[in-house]
């Protein structure tokens, strides 16, 4: 592929799109004009926007036709790494290159590491001649797996070089913007001190040898290497079993080269960063049970669904404004699904129903193949029709998507389960 010119779909001509950097509390105004041959929108993944700014056709706004425009105008309430991408034909449009990071700095940031990098992980699917692979290649069988790109990218590049100084902590804010691929980060010679994730800093740091990032998830990690000056380390992504095909037909990917500067090592201990987070009370919470399913139509094609019902035919989950819900998500399929909820952060619960420590705000959680996940969420504000879906975008487009209708408390607003 070297030397081939590839036509991608981009925001402002860059892949990824521009890093939008704000301070938490800032008002952000983005004028979006659509020069694509298809309708599109911009969804602000993880940002607690009003429903009108969420970028979902019908639920939020009409889609923006070719030649059309739309102004996004909202306050970014929380500090953290977020990202933006279309919510129309998402597998195709994200896969073609439409994604970018939105970093909201905390004006009172306690981390204090100036060597601060944003890493946008993704991939792109190219044919031998350098053209973009058709997003429906391989039919619904490929959809059932979730099509991955042929080339892994870090900030739009193949195996870029990042420089660090031996002994000096470096802050990595990472987003997995790939349409299907899971990344299991491994930097032999260094560990990851995870200090936060989807919704900003977590309760306490945790040391990890590997970092798993499913599509849509973010990590805020401190990386300190003691490698000798002048040497190099390789950040790689290990195999992860997210279902049939993901181990058999995949290889370890080399993501970037970490070049250790030819400077005397320093000895700076990583800062002990924490954040006080209150566990969401589950007293009086409503239970919601959903099952992620894969079905086959009479013509043999595959279709994902929630409780056996694909998105196009599904009824919403209902929530009263201020209601707390505990979601039990079962996965009866042979592939894992990173489930993303729009508009609200949740806390993941363990098997006993207690919030996983250290406490952290999440908007995307992995539901392992033939496994389950549980979380507690409070729909405390911002009524609207909010999406939840698998962030393997082929799966979402293939039916693995639903809506939570958050509305004011009325007698007829009775809680129901989704389904037909
Ligand atoms: Cu999925």
Boltz pocket constraint, residues with backbone or C-beta under 6 A from the ligand:
constraints:
  - pocket:
      binder: B
      contacts: [[A, 335], [A, 336], [A, 337], [A, 338], [A, 390], [A, 391], [A, 392], [A, 395], [A, 396], [A, 400]]
      max_distance: 6.0
